């Protein structure tokens, strides 16, 4: 049987792309080009075109969509969170949580905003501070809400710790100290498992904190993980210049 190609070069950049977000329900792909231009592109049809591009002026580290796809949030080294309309790309608001560089963002199904950097902050839609936690040596690397919005998973990078927060009470529900770095994190679509990446891909039980599976094969650190919509496969992207697919 002939091998089928499942990938193609859809977007090229003259510089690095440090952040990417995809809204499947709206067929919109968002990338950070040259570190400080947020570009929104339509994924419909064969034509490659940029629908909007907004210059932020500072390095953009992270992107997150609202669950309805109508808002795009970007976190920047200028210590702000910018909110854009989607897919138009017009700037709607700028939040200033006063926590330094924004390195990670997540938006819950209930509209709660989590921002990470040297500390973790929970904000409402207006940017009002609801809760903060600064008990970190190196800060937050990645954030992910469960699909139902009831839990938040926080990856702490070099601190080698996975945190689970109750997104309703805004209290830490548990913490797992690992032997590996925890660079990135996501939930499976059913919310029953958490997937992290360090030097290996690991699958966790959110309630007990038990490591259920360790997937080894990358030769350098993993910086992004994702789970297929049917929950059967994990994709991991590594500094070893490979993307690997794993059966969950």
N, C-alpha and C positions, 0 to 999 in steps of 0.2 A: 504493500500500500504506500502510495506517495505521501510524503510529509506535507502537511498544510501549513502555510504561514499564517500566524495569528496576529502579527504586529506590522506596523508600518511607521515611517517617519512623517508625522502629521504637523509637527511644529519644530522649527529650527531657531536657535538663538545664537547671537554672537557672544553671549556671556552665560554664566551659570544661572540656573533656575532653582532658587532655594526653596520655593514653596509652590504647591499645586493643590487645587480643589476641584471636584467634579460634582455637579448636580445632575444626577441621572434623570430625574423627573422633568427637568427643564432642558436637558441636552446642552448644558453649558459647561465648558472647561475654562478654568481660570488658572493662569500661571503668573509667576513673577519673573519679568524679563529684565536683565541687567540690574537686578537687585532692588530696583525701586519703581518699576512700572508694572501696575496691575493690569493685565490684559484679559478681557472676557471674549471668548470665541464660541461661535455656534458650532455644534457637532452634527447638525442636520445637513444632509446633502453632501455632495462631493467637493463643493467649493470651499477652499481654505480662506477664511476672512476673519479679521478682527472686528468684533462688534463695538468694543470700546477699550480705550487704554487710558489709565489715569496715572499721572505722575505724582508720586507721593513725596519725593524729595529726600527720603531717608531709606535705609535698607529695610525691606519688608521680609520678615522672618517666617510668618505663618498666615494661613488663610482658613476661613471656616464659613460655610453657608448656614443660614437659618434652615429649619427643617422644611419649610415651604418653598425654599429656593428664591425667595424674593429679596433677600438681603445677603450681602457678602461682607464679612468682617476681615480686616487685615490688621496684623500686629507688627509694629515697627520699632526700630532702634531709636526713634524720637520719643518713645514712651507713650505713644498714643495708639488707640484702636480706632480705625476709620471704618465707617459703615457706608457701603455703596448699594445703590439699587441694582437689581439684577433682572434682566440682562442688560439694562441700559448703561450701567457703569457710572452713573452720576453720584457724586458725594452727597450723602444725606446728613451725616453727623460725624463728629469727632469726639471720642471719649478720652479723658485724661485721668486714668486711674492712679497716677502718681506712684508707680512701682518700678520705674526704670524701664529698661528694654523689655519689650514684649516678645517672648520666644515661643509661646504656645497659646493656642486658642481652641475653645470648643463651645458649641451652642447646643443646649438641650432641646428636646421636643416641647418643653414647657417655656422656652424663651430665656432660660437662665444662661448667663454668660460666664465662663470660667477662663481666666487669663493667668498664664504662668510666665515667670521670669526668675528673679531672685527669690520670689515668693509666689504663693498661690492666692488669687483673689476671686471671689464670687461677686458678680455684678448683676443688677437687674437691667432691663432694656434701656433705661435712661442713663445707665452708668453709675447708679448709686451703689456704694459699697455695702454688701450684705455680710461678708465674712472674709477675713484674711488669715493666712498662716505663713509665717516667715521662718519656720523651723527647718531651714535647709542650709547645707554647706555650699552646694553648687547650683541649686535652683531646679526648676522644672524644665524637662526637655520636650514633653509631649503630653497632651490631654485628650481624653475621649469620654463622651457620655454614652451610657447604655441606650439602646434604641427607645426604651420607654421613658428615658430621662430621669430615672430614679437613682442611678449610680454614676459616679465619675471615677475614672481610672487616671492616675497620674504617674508618669514615668520620670524618675529622678536622675537618669543618666549615671554619672560616676558615683553617686551615692548608693547605687545598686539596690534600690528599693522601689517596690510597686505599692502605691497607696490606693485604697478604695475609700471613696467618700460617699456618704448618704446625701444625695442632692436635694432631698426634701428637708432634712434637719440641718444640713450644712455642717455635719460633724463627721470626723474620720471614723469609718466603720472598721477598718483593718489596714494592716501594713505587712508586707512580706519582704524580708531581707534576703537578697539573692547573692550568689557568688559571682554573678555576671552583671555587666552594666545593663541598665534598662533605658534604652534610647528612645523607643517608640512603643506605642500601645494602641490597640483598637479592640472593640467588642465584635463578637460574631453577630450576625443579623438577628438571631433569636435571643441574644442577650445572655446566653447560658455560659459562655466562655469569654475569657480575655486572652488576647494574643499579644506578646511582647517580642521585641527584638533587641539583642545585644551582640554577643558573638555567636549566639544561636537563637533560633525561634523557639519560644516557649508558649505553651497553652496552659491557662490557669482556670481554676474554679473560683468565681468571684466571691462566693459566700465563705468557703472554707480557707481560701488562699492556697490550696494544694496545687502543686505543679503536676499536671496530668500528662504532659508530653513535652519532650525536648527534641528539636529537629536540628541536626548539625550538618554542615556542608559548606557554609561560607568560610572564606579564609581571612576575612576582615570584618569590621563592625557593620552591623545592620542599622540602617537609619530610617527605614519605612517598612511598615507591614500593612497588608490589607486582606480582607476576606471576601470571597465571591458572594454575590447575592443569595445563592442557594446554600451557602454555608459549608460547601464541600471542599473548598480549596483555600490555601493561604498563599499570598504572594509576598516575597520579601526582597527588598532592594538593599544592596550592600556597597560598602566602599571598595570591595573587591571587583567592582564594575560588572556585577552580574545581578540579574533578577531571577529568583528561583520560585518554582511552584511546588507546593506541598499538599498532600492529601490530609485533610483534617479528620 
